Amino acid sequence: MTIKLSHTIIQVHDQDEALAFYRDVVGLVPCVDVTMDNGYRWLSLGPADQPDVQIVLEDVAVGRAPADAEALGNLLAKGSLSAVIFAVDDCDAFFEKARASGAEVMQEPVEQPYGVRDCAFRDPSGNHLRFAAPLKR
């Protein structure tokens, strides 16, 4: 039996704003963008070289009770939800590209004791994103 990751979900406040960020800044490729009869929009992107992995950008308010959507939205805006870590070839080059886009910098590139050089940003919704490249020894 094999098991592989196929989809993961990132909560966002504005799907169109998130789409532009993840496509134009992060460099992901759009996969699916369809709105269902109930108003739920399935919007996913993925790495070009991993076509079997999709990241779904889910509207934090859709399908939730208003109080739950508000609570989750507040956590999202503070960056208190889980982080997403992307592997990149060149952390410093990615950092410069993302910073030039106006993305909110959380951490400039630094060597970590666990074998990567990484940096961190927030996406437009407040999600904590890290971009890591293996250390060159």
C-alpha positions in Angstrom: 0.0 0.0 0.0 1.2 3.5 -0.8 0.2 6.8 0.6 0.9 10.2 -0.8 -0.2 13.7 0.0 -2.7 15.0 -2.7 -4.3 18.1 -1.2 -3.9 20.4 1.7 -6.0 23.4 2.6 -4.9 27.0 3.4 -7.6 29.3 4.8 -7.8 32.7 3.2 -9.8 35.9 3.6 -10.0 36.7 -0.1 -9.5 33.9 -2.7 -8.7 36.2 -5.6 -6.1 38.1 -3.6 -4.6 34.8 -2.4 -4.6 33.4 -6.0 -2.6 36.3 -7.2 -0.1 36.0 -4.3 0.4 32.2 -4.6 0.6 32.3 -8.4 2.6 35.5 -8.9 4.8 35.6 -5.9 5.2 32.0 -4.7 5.1 30.7 -8.3 2.4 28.0 -8.0 0.4 26.9 -11.0 -3.4 27.1 -10.9 -5.0 23.6 -11.0 -8.8 24.0 -10.4 -11.1 27.0 -10.1 -14.8 26.0 -10.0 -17.7 27.4 -8.0 -20.3 24.8 -7.0 -24.0 25.3 -6.7 -23.8 25.9 -3.0 -21.4 28.9 -3.6 -18.3 27.0 -2.4 -15.4 27.8 -4.7 -12.8 25.1 -5.0 -9.6 27.0 -5.9 -6.4 25.1 -6.0 -2.8 25.6 -7.1 0.3 23.4 -7.0 4.0 23.3 -7.8 4.6 22.8 -11.5 6.9 19.9 -10.9 4.4 18.2 -8.5 1.2 18.0 -10.5 -0.3 15.4 -8.0 -0.1 17.9 -5.1 -2.7 20.7 -4.8 -3.0 23.5 -2.3 -6.7 24.5 -1.9 -7.2 28.2 -1.0 -10.4 28.0 1.0 -12.5 31.0 2.0 -12.4 31.1 5.8 -16.1 32.1 5.9 -17.7 29.7 3.5 -19.7 26.8 5.0 -19.2 27.9 8.6 -21.4 29.4 11.2 -20.8 33.2 11.4 -19.3 32.9 14.9 -17.0 30.2 13.8 -15.9 32.0 10.7 -15.2 35.2 12.7 -13.2 33.2 15.3 -11.2 31.4 12.6 -10.7 34.6 10.6 -9.3 36.4 13.7 -6.8 33.6 14.3 -5.9 33.6 10.6 -5.3 37.4 10.6 -2.9 37.0 13.6 -1.0 34.3 11.9 -2.0 31.8 14.6 -2.9 28.9 12.3 -0.4 26.3 11.1 2.6 27.4 9.0 3.2 26.1 5.5 6.8 25.3 4.5 7.9 25.4 0.8 11.2 24.0 -0.5 13.0 26.4 -2.8 16.3 26.1 -4.7 17.6 29.5 -3.5 16.3 31.0 -0.3 17.9 34.4 -0.8 16.7 34.8 -4.4 13.2 33.9 -3.3 13.4 36.3 -0.4 14.3 39.2 -2.6 11.4 38.4 -5.1 8.8 38.1 -2.3 10.0 41.2 -0.5 9.9 43.2 -3.8 6.3 42.1 -4.2 5.4 43.8 -0.9 4.8 40.6 1.0 5.1 41.0 4.8 8.5 39.9 5.9 8.5 37.8 9.1 12.1 36.7 9.0 15.0 37.4 6.6 17.1 34.5 5.4 19.0 32.6 8.2 20.8 29.3 8.5 18.8 27.0 10.8 20.5 24.2 12.9 18.3 21.6 11.2 20.1 22.0 7.9 18.3 24.7 5.9 18.5 28.3 5.1 15.0 29.8 5.4 13.0 32.9 5.4 9.4 33.7 6.4 6.5 35.8 5.1 2.8 36.3 5.7 0.5 35.8 2.8 -2.2 38.5 2.3 -4.5 36.7 4.8 -1.9 36.4 7.5 -0.8 32.8 7.0 2.8 32.0 8.2 4.8 30.8 5.2 8.4 29.6 5.3 10.7 29.1 2.3 13.6 26.8 2.9 16.6 25.6 0.8 19.1 23.0 1.9 22.4 24.4 3.3 25.2 24.1 0.8 28.2 22.5 2.5 
